Amino acid sequence: MVAFLVVLAAVSPVYAVVLLADGASATVIVWVTLPIVLVGMVCPFLLRVGGIVWWGCTIGQRVAGIRVVQEEDGTRAPGWRRSFRRYVLPRSTSSFALISDPWQHRDDKRLGQCLHDRRANTVVVRAQAPPAPAESGRLSAVGTPGSFAADDHVRRWEARERKRRTALGSVLGTLGVAVLSAPFAAVLLRSGSSSFGEPAFEVNTFYDDDVRFENRFGGRSETYERTAAKVLDDEEGCLAGAASGQARDVLRRDGCEGRIEVAFRTMGGVLVSSHVLKFADAASAGDARRRLRHTEPISSSGGLSDAVVL
């Protein structure tokens, strides 16, 4: 579990960049997700096996203060072959690790071995202080049990180890909270939650509150009076405003999610209509803008990045 958490934390920045990018499409997300899923399946296994070989324990076992050693001498860490056997060999069909491992450990009164320990000839023991280096020709401190030097060496090692385990556990806990909460934060940011200050899909977001206003485009100035407005915040309402089959095909392909329909009248009595289309992302909105026939926008103040004013 800890190894999976570490790998997940390593690949989370990639997910964050892809999911929060304005132009990210479903195809891009799929192509990024597939290799990350493979990495997430293989890397935790390699991290666990490599940790046993290099340090004699996995990251989680380091926090718990235990080590994996060879059954023959009870001191040396298992090599690559035994470490692979410990995790690669299939369990019995009736074995579920979270339930069977504690049961088997308790049932084995001699060494407390689980099934994978028996197959790899390994034993899980409590971490102990390594022998102290020899001092000026004398025997190592741990070589004389009960001596003051031996006890002092063990106490100092245990104090250091306790601090390191506490620090490592704190880091892993922080990573766990960050990684597990990141998908929810990304979804909220992606969905344009109003709590993050995203403009609402309303008429006043794109047009002034005043019923009558002046707008300049094409070197000319014209005064408009708003006569009606309707918000259709779904795909059906968006497609209802399409004037041709070609327009409906474009809106379906780009995933139009809603439409605001506004009617105006100029001071000369000319009737003008405006349609604001909402899309899931800026890339889809840009594609629809290029493919749909429309006049230049008469207003886009305060508009959303995933909307097109026609």
VENVENHU-V464495 format. One record per pair of residues at least 24 apart in sequence whose C-alpha atoms are under 7 Angstrom apart, sorted by the first residue. I is the first residue (numbers start at 1). J is the second residue. Records with the same first field share a line. If there is no record, write none. Layout:
I: J / J
//
This chain:
2: 59 / 60
3: 44 / 47 / 48 / 59
4: 40 / 44
5: 176
7: 40 / 43 / 44
8: 40
9: 175 / 179
16: 186
19: 186
20: 186 / 190
22: 281 / 282 / 283
23: 281 / 282 / 283
49: 83 / 84
52: 77 / 78 / 83
53: 77 / 78 / 79 / 80 / 83
62: 165
63: 165 / 168 / 169
65: 126 / 127
66: 124 / 125 / 126 / 127
67: 124 / 125 / 126 / 127
68: 122 / 123 / 124 / 125
69: 122 / 123 / 124
70: 121 / 122 / 123
71: 121 / 122 / 123
82: 120
85: 120
86: 116 / 117 / 119 / 120
87: 116
129: 154 / 157
199: 304
202: 231
203: 260
205: 302 / 303
206: 299 / 300 / 301 / 302 / 303
207: 299 / 301
215: 298
223: 266 / 267
224: 264 / 265 / 266 / 267
225: 264 / 265 / 266
226: 263 / 264 / 265
227: 263 / 264 / 265
228: 262 / 263
229: 261 / 262 / 263
230: 260 / 261 / 262
231: 259 / 260 / 261
232: 258 / 259 / 260
233: 257 / 258 / 259
234: 258
238: 277
247: 292
250: 288
251: 288
254: 284 / 288
255: 279 / 280
274: 310
275: 309 / 310
276: 307 / 308 / 309 / 310
277: 307 / 308 / 309
278: 306 / 307 / 308
279: 306 / 307
280: 306
281: 306
282: 306
//
